[in-house]
């Protein structure tokens, strides 16, 4: 495509399109530059409107200095079950560890309810056993201790490590299962009347998409803002240098075979915000008006 024709207020205008190549790093920087919200950009929770709560979740990979902040948010949410709405502001959230998002929602809606939703949405997949993958999950196991050795996520990670080790003893690049072999079909009713709103933008990806996956299965929840970024059914990328050292080859080691959200499918907001998504004050005012908060 070399040109594009627009109709603006009845006036037809054709604009030549100047294509140019862009490397992935520059593309990512440009995309993230459009997601720099004003106001609080750490983990925080505050009263909002007449009887609602605004929760800021900038990412799901808290540093050691941020652990107390996200834990304080999770603790506070447990006392917000009588609120009309909880607004989860995840603008600019590039993901991290899925378990943080699940813990946030479990604090509000109950662990059993969210665990059931998470299991029902878990994708069945396969992983290719490599030494690099083993190192990655061994690193994960150290981080998973944050949730306790008795947590399901920690036990699952340790189980995966043992599977990778056994597969590597058989042959390199063996396929091993990742996730449950079937979806949980038990229906658990949500006893909390609080409705959730999740605010998204183009930067939301990875664990942020999983967080939205969960929220959208909760009755009465809404996504507002802008469409998210996407991910694929191919995951856990690894890099290997070519013999020439002039380039690196990137290849996935995990395949999701039963993912509810399709390959390269973004989350589209139920209600789109056409203003400056980075202007938090105007965004808050719009949400109050839009949802009578």
Kinemage of the C-alpha trace (Angstrom):
@kinemage 1
@onewidth
@group {chain A} dominant
@subgroup {mainchain}
@vectorlist {calphas} color= white
{ca unk a 1} P 0.000 0.000 0.000
{ca unk a 2} L 1.535 3.289 -1.125
{ca unk a 3} L -1.205 5.795 -0.261
{ca unk a 4} L -4.277 6.139 1.916
{ca unk a 5} L -7.421 8.211 1.303
{ca unk a 6} L -9.315 9.848 4.169
{ca unk a 7} L -12.645 11.636 4.357
{ca unk a 8} L -12.524 14.361 7.008
{ca unk a 9} L -15.653 16.503 7.431
{ca unk a 10} L -16.630 15.743 3.847
{ca unk a 11} L -13.214 16.660 2.454
{ca unk a 12} L -11.380 13.845 0.637
{ca unk a 13} L -7.609 13.827 1.162
{ca unk a 14} L -5.035 11.339 -0.096
{ca unk a 15} L -1.776 10.969 1.802
{ca unk a 16} L 1.341 9.241 0.512
{ca unk a 17} L 2.617 6.608 2.945
{ca unk a 18} L 6.333 6.729 3.668
{ca unk a 19} L 7.351 3.246 4.801
{ca unk a 20} L 10.617 2.730 6.634
{ca unk a 21} L 12.137 -0.250 8.440
{ca unk a 22} L 12.252 -0.214 12.245
{ca unk a 23} L 14.069 -2.584 14.572
{ca unk a 24} L 12.215 -4.312 17.401
{ca unk a 25} L 13.931 -2.340 20.195
{ca unk a 26} L 12.999 1.026 18.661
{ca unk a 27} L 9.454 -0.173 17.996
{ca unk a 28} L 9.073 -1.227 21.635
{ca unk a 29} L 10.467 2.088 22.894
{ca unk a 30} L 8.077 4.042 20.672
{ca unk a 31} L 5.118 1.954 21.789
{ca unk a 32} L 5.977 2.330 25.475
{ca unk a 33} L 6.509 6.080 25.099
{ca unk a 34} L 2.783 6.354 24.417
{ca unk a 35} L 2.022 4.689 27.750
{ca unk a 36} L 3.403 6.943 30.455
{ca unk a 37} L 0.465 7.729 32.758
{ca unk a 38} L 0.530 10.755 35.011
{ca unk a 39} L 0.077 10.333 38.749
{ca unk a 40} L 0.952 7.241 40.768
{ca unk a 41} L 3.119 4.796 38.832
{ca unk a 42} L 3.819 2.376 41.635
{ca unk a 43} L 1.542 -0.139 43.330
{ca unk a 44} L -1.104 1.893 45.125
{ca unk a 45} L -4.760 1.845 46.101
{ca unk a 46} L -7.036 4.788 46.858
{ca unk a 47} L -10.688 5.678 47.388
{ca unk a 48} L -12.468 6.718 44.225
{ca unk a 49} L -15.872 8.304 43.695
{ca unk a 50} L -18.738 7.617 46.100
{ca unk a 51} L -18.016 3.981 46.960
{ca unk a 52} L -15.281 2.649 44.691
{ca unk a 53} L -11.553 1.916 44.744
{ca unk a 54} L -8.814 2.782 42.241
{ca unk a 55} L -5.969 0.232 42.101
{ca unk a 56} L -2.761 0.993 40.207
{ca unk a 57} L -0.867 -2.078 38.942
{ca unk a 58} L 1.983 -0.841 36.693
{ca unk a 59} L 3.444 -4.343 36.216
{ca unk a 60} L 3.535 -7.833 37.723
{ca unk a 61} L 7.268 -8.160 38.429
{ca unk a 62} L 7.719 -6.282 41.727
{ca unk a 63} L 11.279 -5.571 42.794
{ca unk a 64} L 12.410 -6.252 46.355
{ca unk a 65} L 11.650 -2.601 47.135
{ca unk a 66} L 8.119 -2.934 45.743
{ca unk a 67} L 7.084 -6.160 47.469
{ca unk a 68} L 5.625 -4.374 50.493
{ca unk a 69} L 3.630 -2.078 48.190
{ca unk a 70} L 1.941 -4.817 46.166
{ca unk a 71} L 1.322 -6.872 49.298
{ca unk a 72} L -0.327 -3.830 50.903
{ca unk a 73} L -2.614 -3.505 47.865
{ca unk a 74} L -3.544 -7.195 48.085
{ca unk a 75} L -4.235 -6.916 51.817
{ca unk a 76} L -6.390 -3.800 51.374
{ca unk a 77} L -8.493 -5.416 48.623
{ca unk a 78} L -9.668 -8.062 51.082
{ca unk a 79} L -11.637 -5.313 52.866
{ca unk a 80} L -13.166 -3.891 49.669
{ca unk a 81} L -15.818 -6.540 49.071
{ca unk a 82} L -18.581 -4.021 49.847
{ca unk a 83} L -17.428 -1.517 47.217
{ca unk a 84} L -19.559 -0.837 44.147
{ca unk a 85} L -16.613 -1.017 41.761
{ca unk a 86} L -12.884 -1.661 41.780
{ca unk a 87} L -10.978 0.010 38.974
{ca unk a 88} L -7.789 -1.850 38.066
{ca unk a 89} L -5.502 0.577 36.255
{ca unk a 90} L -2.987 -1.557 34.328
{ca unk a 91} L -1.931 1.033 31.734
{ca unk a 92} L 1.641 0.320 30.626
{ca unk a 93} L 1.654 -3.103 32.306
{ca unk a 94} L 4.098 -5.299 30.370
{ca unk a 95} L 3.449 -8.379 32.478
{ca unk a 96} L 5.658 -10.367 34.817
{ca unk a 97} L 4.426 -13.241 36.990
{ca unk a 98} L 0.797 -14.352 36.435
{ca unk a 99} L 0.502 -15.284 40.101
{ca unk a 100} L 0.534 -11.667 41.255
{ca unk a 101} L -2.529 -10.892 39.160
{ca unk a 102} L -4.279 -13.993 40.500
{ca unk a 103} L -3.431 -13.043 44.091
{ca unk a 104} L -4.816 -9.529 43.540
{ca unk a 105} L -8.150 -10.884 42.292
{ca unk a 106} L -8.250 -13.686 44.885
{ca unk a 107} L -8.021 -11.123 47.673
{ca unk a 108} L -11.158 -9.421 46.382
{ca unk a 109} L -13.240 -12.321 45.051
{ca unk a 110} L -11.919 -15.233 47.107
{ca unk a 111} L -9.126 -17.705 46.412
{ca unk a 112} L -11.363 -20.687 45.580
{ca unk a 113} L -13.366 -18.688 43.029
{ca unk a 114} L -10.297 -17.236 41.267
{ca unk a 115} L -8.380 -20.538 41.373
{ca unk a 116} L -11.349 -22.157 39.633
{ca unk a 117} L -11.494 -19.446 36.959
{ca unk a 118} L -7.736 -19.668 36.437
{ca unk a 119} L -7.854 -23.453 36.030
{ca unk a 120} L -10.775 -23.183 33.618
{ca unk a 121} L -8.775 -20.760 31.466
{ca unk a 122} L -5.443 -22.598 31.643
{ca unk a 123} L -4.129 -23.592 28.246
{ca unk a 124} L -2.897 -27.081 27.550
{ca unk a 125} L 0.486 -27.005 25.892
{ca unk a 126} L 3.820 -28.640 25.257
{ca unk a 127} L 7.339 -27.489 26.047
{ca unk a 128} L 10.580 -28.433 24.415
{ca unk a 129} L 13.036 -29.571 27.101
{ca unk a 130} L 16.346 -27.686 26.840
{ca unk a 131} L 19.106 -26.762 29.272
{ca unk a 132} L 18.112 -23.123 28.836
{ca unk a 133} L 14.527 -23.926 29.823
{ca unk a 134} L 15.764 -25.779 32.905
{ca unk a 135} L 17.796 -22.728 33.995
{ca unk a 136} L 14.752 -20.528 33.466
{ca unk a 137} L 12.477 -22.650 35.662
{ca unk a 138} L 15.157 -23.012 38.330
{ca unk a 139} L 15.251 -19.212 38.406
{ca unk a 140} L 11.440 -19.171 38.608
{ca unk a 141} L 11.533 -21.555 41.573
{ca unk a 142} L 13.512 -19.010 43.582
{ca unk a 143} L 10.984 -16.293 42.804
{ca unk a 144} L 8.009 -18.579 43.477
{ca unk a 145} L 9.146 -18.839 47.103
{ca unk a 146} L 7.578 -15.400 47.457
{ca unk a 147} L 4.204 -17.160 47.415
{ca unk a 148} L 5.214 -19.928 49.836
{ca unk a 149} L 6.445 -23.473 49.295
{ca unk a 150} L 2.922 -24.797 49.794
{ca unk a 151} L 1.483 -22.614 47.043
{ca unk a 152} L 0.200 -24.277 43.873
{ca unk a 153} L 2.503 -22.164 41.677
{ca unk a 154} L 5.636 -23.204 43.598
{ca unk a 155} L 4.691 -26.886 43.507
{ca unk a 156} L 3.892 -26.700 39.781
{ca unk a 157} L 7.255 -25.060 39.054
{ca unk a 158} L 9.163 -27.724 40.988
{ca unk a 159} L 7.169 -30.425 39.162
{ca unk a 160} L 8.092 -28.884 35.798
{ca unk a 161} L 11.780 -28.812 36.770
{ca unk a 162} L 11.709 -32.553 37.466
{ca unk a 163} L 9.938 -33.192 34.146
{ca unk a 164} L 12.585 -31.216 32.245
{ca unk a 165} L 15.415 -33.082 33.984
{ca unk a 166} L 13.893 -36.475 33.146
{ca unk a 167} L 13.270 -35.436 29.533
{ca unk a 168} L 16.865 -34.245 29.103
{ca unk a 169} L 18.117 -37.639 30.301
{ca unk a 170} L 16.149 -39.298 27.501
{ca unk a 171} L 17.079 -36.987 24.639
{ca unk a 172} L 17.607 -33.276 23.979
{ca unk a 173} L 14.583 -31.290 22.739
{ca unk a 174} L 12.057 -33.827 24.097
{ca unk a 175} L 8.476 -32.574 24.389
{ca unk a 176} L 6.883 -32.460 27.837
{ca unk a 177} L 3.348 -31.400 28.825
{ca unk a 178} L 2.757 -27.930 30.253
{ca unk a 179} L -0.485 -27.447 32.161
{ca unk a 180} L -3.451 -29.643 32.922
{ca unk a 181} L -4.687 -32.163 30.375
{ca unk a 182} L -8.269 -30.905 30.676
{ca unk a 183} L -10.186 -27.840 31.739
{ca unk a 184} L -12.012 -27.724 35.065
{ca unk a 185} L -15.737 -27.545 34.406
{ca unk a 186} L -16.996 -27.139 37.994
{ca unk a 187} L -19.087 -24.000 38.377
{ca unk a 188} L -18.446 -21.890 41.475
{ca unk a 189} L -20.735 -18.918 41.972
{ca unk a 190} L -19.268 -15.488 42.649
{ca unk a 191} L -20.658 -14.286 45.982
{ca unk a 192} L -19.071 -10.824 45.771
{ca unk a 193} L -21.228 -8.082 44.233
{ca unk a 194} L -18.312 -5.727 43.552
{ca unk a 195} L -17.893 -5.078 39.806
{ca unk a 196} L -14.451 -4.723 38.259
{ca unk a 197} L -13.247 -2.294 35.606
{ca unk a 198} L -9.846 -2.851 34.014
{ca unk a 199} L -8.177 0.048 32.184
{ca unk a 200} L -5.883 -1.004 29.343
{ca unk a 201} L -3.686 0.465 26.641
{ca unk a 202} L -1.486 -0.723 23.787
{ca unk a 203} L 1.404 -1.601 26.136
{ca unk a 204} L -0.484 -4.319 28.031
{ca unk a 205} L 1.042 -7.699 27.224
{ca unk a 206} L 2.122 -11.045 28.702
{ca unk a 207} L 0.844 -11.515 32.293
{ca unk a 208} L -1.292 -8.385 31.870
{ca unk a 209} L -3.268 -10.256 29.184
{ca unk a 210} L -3.704 -13.215 31.534
{ca unk a 211} L -4.995 -10.794 34.179
{ca unk a 212} L -7.560 -9.444 31.704
{ca unk a 213} L -8.460 -13.014 30.694
{ca unk a 214} L -9.464 -13.660 34.310
{ca unk a 215} L -11.301 -10.386 34.880
{ca unk a 216} L -13.391 -10.836 31.743
{ca unk a 217} L -14.735 -14.153 33.048
{ca unk a 218} L -16.123 -12.416 36.158
{ca unk a 219} L -19.754 -11.351 35.541
{ca unk a 220} L -20.287 -7.601 35.332
{ca unk a 221} L -16.644 -6.772 34.611
{ca unk a 222} L -15.696 -4.240 31.938
{ca unk a 223} L -12.546 -3.429 29.965
{ca unk a 224} L -12.151 0.249 29.132
{ca unk a 225} L -9.453 2.324 27.456
{ca unk a 226} L -7.534 1.125 24.415
{ca unk a 227} L -6.899 -2.294 22.836
{ca unk a 228} L -4.017 -4.275 24.299
{ca unk a 229} L -0.937 -5.650 22.614
{ca unk a 230} L -0.995 -9.342 21.652
{ca unk a 231} L 0.862 -12.555 22.252
{ca unk a 232} L 1.057 -15.799 20.304
{ca unk a 233} L 0.491 -19.473 20.957
{ca unk a 234} L 4.287 -19.822 20.707
{ca unk a 235} L 6.002 -18.787 23.923
{ca unk a 236} L 9.144 -18.898 26.061
{ca unk a 237} L 11.549 -17.684 23.380
{ca unk a 238} L 15.228 -18.596 23.483
{ca unk a 239} L 18.133 -17.114 21.553
{ca unk a 240} L 21.160 -18.830 20.063
{ca unk a 241} L 24.064 -17.165 18.273
{ca unk a 242} L 24.726 -18.341 14.742
{ca unk a 243} L 28.249 -19.685 13.985
{ca unk a 244} L 29.098 -16.441 12.170
{ca unk a 245} L 28.200 -14.385 15.282
{ca unk a 246} L 26.564 -11.932 12.898
{ca unk a 247} L 23.039 -12.730 14.069
{ca unk a 248} L 20.996 -14.590 16.642
{ca unk a 249} L 18.237 -17.084 16.042
{ca unk a 250} L 15.146 -16.791 18.214
{ca unk a 251} L 12.964 -19.876 18.616
{ca unk a 252} L 10.001 -20.713 20.901
{ca unk a 253} L 10.104 -23.654 23.308
{ca unk a 254} L 6.452 -23.689 24.350
{ca unk a 255} L 3.277 -24.229 22.323
{ca unk a 256} L -0.217 -23.539 23.642
{ca unk a 257} L -2.626 -25.931 21.959
{ca unk a 258} L -5.889 -24.986 23.681
{ca unk a 259} L -5.761 -21.273 24.439
{ca unk a 260} L -9.117 -19.500 24.710
{ca unk a 261} L -7.654 -16.212 23.454
{ca unk a 262} L -6.537 -16.873 19.900
{ca unk a 263} L -3.111 -16.379 18.331
{ca unk a 264} L -2.195 -12.673 18.081
{ca unk a 265} L -5.617 -11.634 19.376
{ca unk a 266} L -5.700 -8.429 21.470
{ca unk a 267} L -8.237 -7.621 24.151
{ca unk a 268} L -10.639 -5.036 22.712
{ca unk a 269} L -12.222 -2.671 25.276
{ca unk a 270} L -15.949 -2.827 25.932
{ca unk a 271} L -15.847 0.954 26.177
{ca unk a 272} L -13.135 2.793 24.242
{ca unk a 273} L -11.542 5.962 25.607
{ca unk a 274} L -10.801 8.475 22.862
{ca unk a 275} L -8.950 11.014 24.996
{ca unk a 276} L -5.300 11.071 26.070
{ca unk a 277} L -4.985 7.742 27.895
{ca unk a 278} L -1.934 9.057 29.784
{ca unk a 279} L -3.812 11.953 31.410
{ca unk a 280} L -4.967 10.272 34.614
{ca unk a 281} L -7.057 13.164 35.950
{ca unk a 282} L -9.148 13.445 32.789
{ca unk a 283} L -9.411 9.667 32.539
{ca unk a 284} L -10.741 9.446 36.116
{ca unk a 285} L -13.306 12.172 35.464
{ca unk a 286} L -14.473 10.380 32.309
{ca unk a 287} L -14.827 7.053 34.128
{ca unk a 288} L -16.855 8.673 36.902
{ca unk a 289} L -19.213 10.128 34.315
{ca unk a 290} L -19.324 7.003 32.146
{ca unk a 291} L -20.161 4.614 34.999
{ca unk a 292} L -21.897 7.038 37.421
{ca unk a 293} L -19.307 6.391 40.107
